[in-house]
């Protein structure tokens, strides 16, 4: 964006102060730093994301979403299906899927540099903030998988960039761009509502509450609502399944609930302890500086809200780039009068301390080597869900076992006489299993899988009543109750999630009409 010349502008009704506003010129943009860090970020993901692992459970689900494009889904806003559709148009391979979050992460590095510059940070501050985002374990992990989490920081930090420009220039008309980015963010992930809540509360808690007396912020809200409206209409027409889904998660105790101290500890570890001084310095600098205080209050309100709501640890990740940017500016100013070697030392310490964490949060090591590395450095991955039982961290474990499972199902299906196959369906207990069958199954001649889990329920019921079912992850009691006879086939993947290591059953002469029970069998959690 353009550099505004130093000076005093004429009185402007759009000024955040309602009077003449002194607009400082921006520091030079560190283009070589931008190019170097963005190239390093992109290359790191390109060379690590597909070497040793396979599709992530949620990626298989998103492929099914892309086959059923809609304005909403039980557990996701619609943009994730659009991203995945783009990957499918590029061939739908794992590499095609993973290039998109890598590009999003690369764009976040660039956006962080722009925010740092907007805050008054020079070349050193831009370098420091960019290195923090490049090496931050949370960012590396999020940008290694195709999920909406990789894109969420882009929308949020785009909003923060707009707010920073409003604070610097006093031009309230820029709220219109906030509305566009917030609306798109809502179509990416519903948690943008929490971010918007923090922004509104921070405005009310500071002298910037006067923005509500001007038209621009209200027009911005209308723009965001208009962009979000298609998903709202979808929710209304489908009786708000997302709310039911979230209520089920809370009632069933699916997620690990952290107390305040444990939550803060997780944040420190996920951001990397070496970066704690930087983002704390950024938060303190924001809160102490009248011009930027709004940004500090936004962070504080959002953080406290997540603690009170017992949110998952990664819900806070998208808001950190702005405090990294603030911290980089604060450190740059603190080091301005000190010897040059102190600047070099700060960056060297951060890089050397952060490098050992990279193999833990990217997919550069095969599983056996990764386990040995974890044991060697004493790393114990945290759990986000109660069900998580595996040798490897859940994001890695959920990349194992899918092609093998589909191959086993195909062996069962193709062992049946040709006439019996047409009367045999495949019932998957969750969206990962269904997505795997639908992605890998066609090469074996398998029919599509049916599942009552999440949005798969809306894509049913099957067009026929099956005589037999191949069922995945059913309990033995359910098989005995619903099948006249059955055969069990062992399924085990050492590195996969433990709850997937259950027998696959061929259920013969099913005792229920799948079409009749479908409408009261949905499973949303």
N, C-alpha and C positions, 0 to 999 in steps of 0.2 A: 504494500500500500504506500501511498505517497508520503513524502516528508513535508511536514508543515513548517514554514519558516518561523523562526523565533520572533516574537513580537506580541503586541496586544491587538486583538481583533476588535472590530466594531461591535457595539452591543448587539446581541443576538437573542431573539426570543427562544431559540432552541438551546441555548447554553444551559448546562446543568446548574449553573449558579444564577441564571437569570440576569446576568450582567456581563460586562466585558470579561473575557476569559483569556488568560495568558497561556498560549500554546507553545510548548517547547519543541524544538526540532528533535527528531529521532537520531540515535547514534547510527553509525554506518552498519549496514547489514553484512554479516560475516559470510559471504557467499562461498568462499573456499571451505570454510568449516561446515556449512550446510551440505555441500556436495560430498565431502569426505565422510561425514557421519551418516548421511542417507545411504551412500553406497555401502558402507560397512554394515548397516542395519539390514539392507535388502540382501546382500550377499550371505550374511550369516544365516538368515532364514532359508534362502534358496538351497544352501548346501547342507542343511541339517533337518529340514522338515519331512523329507520322504525317504530317507536312506534306510532306516531300520524298522519303521513302523507302518501301520496300515490306517485305514479310515477310523476316525474317532466315532464313537457311538452317535453323538449328536449330528455329526456330518452326514451319516447315513439317513438320519431323520430329515435333515434339511434337503437332501436329494429328493426324498418323497414329497416334501413340501413344494419343491420346485416343479414337480410333476403335477401338482394340484395348486397352482397359483391362486391366491385369494387375498382378501383385504384383512385377514386375521387368522389366527390359529389359537388353539386352546392355551398354549404356553409360550407364545411368541408373537411379536408384532410382525407385520408382513415383509419388511425389507430383507430379512435374512433369506427368505425364499427367492427374492429378486437377485441377491448376490449369488446364490447357488445356481440360479438359472443362467447367469452370466458364465459361471464356471462350466456348466453343462454345455453351453454353446462353444466353449473352448475345448470340448472333448470330455469333460466330466471326470478326468483322471484325478488322482490324489494331488498331483502337482498343480493341476488347474485350480483345484479348491484352495490349496495352501498359498498360492501366489497372492490371492486377494487379501488375506489378513497381513501378509508380509508387506504388501503395498500400503495398507492402512497404517501399519506400524511405522513405516518409513515416512508417511505423510505426517504422523504425529510428531516425529522428531523435528520436521521442518516447522510445524505449527508451534512447537515449544520454543524454537528459536525466535519466531515472530513475536510470541508473547513476551519473551525475555527482552527483546528490543523495544517493544511497546512500553515496558516498565522502566526503560532507561538503561538497559544493560548493553554494554559494549561488546566487542568481539570476544573478550575473555569470558564474560558472563554467558554469552550465547554458546560458547564451546563447553563451558561447565554444565549448563542446563542440558545441552544435547547429549553429553556423555552420560549424565544421570539417567535420562530416558533410554538411551541405547543399552546401558548395562543393568538397568533395574530388573530384577528377576520377575516381578509381576508382569511387566510389559513384555518381556521375552516369552513368557509362558502364554500370555493371551494372544500374542501375534503369531504363534506357532500352529494355531488351529482355526478353522473357519467356524467362528461363532459370532453372534452380534456383539460380544464383549470386545472384540478387536476393533470394531468401528465406533463403539460408544464414546471413547475419549475424544474422537475427532469432532463429534457434534458438541460435546460439553466444552471442550477447549476452544472450539470455534465461537461458542457463546461467550466464554471468558475473554477471548481476544476482542470481541465486540465491546464488552463491558469495559475492558481496559482502555479502549479507544474513547469511549464515552467519558470515562474519568479523566483522560488526558486532554481531550479536545473540548469537552462540554457539549458536544453535538448530540442531542437527544434523539435526532432522527435515526441514528444508528440502531436504535432499538428494533427497527423494522427487520434488520438482518438477524438480530437475536431471535425474533419470531420465526423467521424462516428456518434457522438452524435448530431451534427448539422443536418445531413441528416435525422436521425430518428425524430428529433424535427420538421423538415419541414413536414414530413409525419404525424406528430401529429397535428400541427396547423401552418397555413401559417404565423402567426405573428412572427415566428422564423426568417423570413426575416428581420424584424425590429431589432431584437436582433443581427443578423449577421451584419447588417448595422452599428450598434453602435460599435461592436467590430472592424470592419475595420476602421471606423473613428477614434476610440481611438488609434489604432496602428499608423495611419498616423499622429496623433497629438502629439505623444510621440516619444522618441528615439527608441522605438521598431519597428518603420517603417523599420528598417534594416531586420526584419523577411521576408519582401517581396523579399529580395535579395537571400533568401535561398529556396531550393526546397520544404521543408516539408509543408509549409503553402499552397503552390499551389497544392500539392498532396492532402492535406486535403480538399481543395475546390473542387477538382475533385471527391473525395469520397462522399462529401455532395451532389454534383450535381448528381452523379450516383444513390444515394439512393433516391433522389427527382425526378429523371427522370420519373418513372412510372406515377406520378401524373401530371407532365408537359405534358407528351404525352396524358394523359386523357383530360387535359384542351384544348390542341390543337385540338384533335379529336372532342370535344364538343363545340368548338368555344369560349373558355374562359368564361364559365358561371359565375365563381366566380368574375371576374372583373365586369361583368354586374350586378351581385347581389350587390356588394359594391357600384357601381355607383347609383343604384336605392335607396339604403339606404340613401346616401348623398342627392340625389335629392328630395326624399320624406320627408326628415327631420325626419326620424324615431327615431333617438337617441337624447337624451338631450345633447346639446352642452354647455360645461363649459368654462368659461374664465380662464385665468391662475391662478388667486387667488382662485377661486372656486375649480379648479382642485387640487391645492396644499392642500386646506382645506380638500377635500375628501380623499386625500391620508393619511393625518394625522389621520383622523377619522377612516378610514378603517384599518390602521395599529395599531390603538389605540394610543391616545395621550401620554400615559405613555411610549410608546416605541419610541417616537420621538427623545429623547436625544440619544438613543442607535444607531439608524440608521444614525442620523446626525453625531454622533461621528465617526461612521465607515466611512462615506463618507469623512469627514475632514481628518481622519487618512490616508486613501488611497491617497488623493490628496497631502498630505504633505510628505509622505514617498516615496522616489524615486523608491524603489523596487516595491511597490504596486500601484503606481500612475495610471498605466494602468487601474486597476479595477475601481478606482474612476472616471476616464474619461469615461469608458464604461457606468457607471450608469448615469453620468451627461448628456452624449450625448443621451442616450435612453430616459431619463426623459424629456429633452427639446423637443425631437422629438415627443413624445406623446402629450405634451402640444400644440405644433404647429399644429399637425394633428387633434386636437380636439378629441382625442381618448377616449374611455370609461375608466372609472376610473380603472377597473380591468385589463386593458391591462398592467399596470405597476407592478402588484402584483408579477409575477414570478421572478423579478430581486432583490427583497428585501432581500432574505436570505443572499446574499453575504455582504450587508452592515450591516445586523444584526451580521454576523460573525465578520466583521471588528470592529464594535462597541464593541462587547464583548471582543475582544483582547485589544482594547484601554482602556476599563474600567478596565480590569484585571491589566494592567500595571499601570494605575493611582492609583489603590487601593493597589498595591503591598507593599507600605511602610506604609500603614495605618493599623489601628487596625482591627482584624479579624471581629469584629461585623459589620464593615461597609460593608463587602462583604455580610454578611447575611442580612443586612438591605436593600441593593439594590434589592436582589432577593425577599425579603418579600414585599417590596413596589410594585414591578412589579406584583407579583402574586395577591396581595390583590386588586390592582387597576383593573387588567384584568378580574378577576373572574366574576364580574357582567355582563360583555358583553357576556359571553358564552351562556346563554339562548337565546340571540338575533340572534346568528349566527349558532346555531345547532338546531336540531328539537326536543329538549327535552321537550318542553312545548306544550300542546294542544292549539289550536288557541285562545280560550277565555282567557285562562290564559296568553298567550303570549301578547295579546292586553292589558290586565290589567297591565302586567309587563312593557310594553312599556310606557303606560300612567304614571305609578308610577315613573319611572325614567326620564320621559320627553324625550324619544327617538323618533325621527321622521326619518323614513327610507328615503334614497335618491332615486331618480328615475334615471334609466339608459335609459329608453325608454319613448317617449312622450305618448305612448298608455297606460302606466301603471296607471290604476285606480283600486284600490283595498283597502280593509281594511288592508291587510297584505303586507309585502314587496314582490315584484314580485317573487323572487325565492321560496317563501313559497306559495303564492297565486296560482302559476302555478302547485302546487301539489294537487289542489282541483278540484273536479267536473267531472273528467274523467270517473270513473265507473258509476256515476249517469247518465251522458250524454249517455253513451252506452246503459244503461238499458232503457232509454227513447226512444232511436232510435229502440231498439229491440221491445218495446211495439208497436210502430207504425208499424214496419215491420211485426211482427207476427200477427197483427190484420187484415192483408190483406188476401184474399182468396189464397189458395196455388198456383193456377195457375198464379195469379197476382204477387206473390213474385218473380217469376223467371224473370219477366219483370221490376223489380224495383231495381234501383241501389242506392248507397249512395254516395253523393257528399259532401266532407269536404272542408272547405275554407282554412284550414291551416294544417300544418304537425302534430300539437298536436292532433287535432280532428281525423285526418286520422289514426295516430298512436294508439290512444285510441280504435277506432273501430277495428283495426287489432289485437290489443293485447287482448281486452276483448270480442270482438264480437263473436268469435267462440263458446264460451260457451252458447250463445243465438241462435246459428244457423245463425248468420248474414254473408252475403258475405263481401268480402274485400271492403274497402272504396277507392274511387278515389279522387284525389285532384290535381289541377294544381300548388300547392304551392311547391317551392323549388325542391328537387330531386324527389318528388312524380310525377312530370310531366314526367320525364324520364321513370317512371314505367307504364305509360299509352300508348295509350288510352285503355279504357275498350274493352273487346273482342266483345261486342254487343251494339246495340243501344237500350237504355232503353225507355220504354213507360212512366214510372214514376221514379221520383227521390225523395229520402229523402235528403233534403239539410240543411246543418248546417251553421249558421251565414251568411245567405243571407239577403240582404235588402229587405223590403217589395216591393219596386218598381221593383226590379229584379224578384221577384217571380211573381208579377202581369204581367210583360212583357213576361216571358218565360213559364208560366204555363197556360193551359186552365182553370184549376180549382185547388184549393189548400185548405189544412187544416193547421192551425197553432196550435202548441203544445208548451206551455210555458216551458222554461228552465231557472232555476235560482239556483245559488250556492252562498250563502252569502260570503264565504271566498275566492272564486275563482276570476279570473280576470274579471273586469267589461265588457270587450268587448265580453266575452263568454256568457253573460246573455242576449241572444236574442232568439226568438222563433225558434223551429225546424219546418220546413215545409214539408208536404207531397205534392209534386208537381205532379199533375196528367196530363197525356197527354202532355208531354214536347214538346215545339214548335221548338226545335233545335236538330240536329243530333250531339250527343256528340263526335262521332269519327271525324266528319268533322271540328268541331270548336277546337278540342284539340290542333292542331299544332300551333295555334296562341293565345292560352289562358294561356300560362305559366305565373306564378306570382312569381317573384324572388325579395325578399326584406329581 
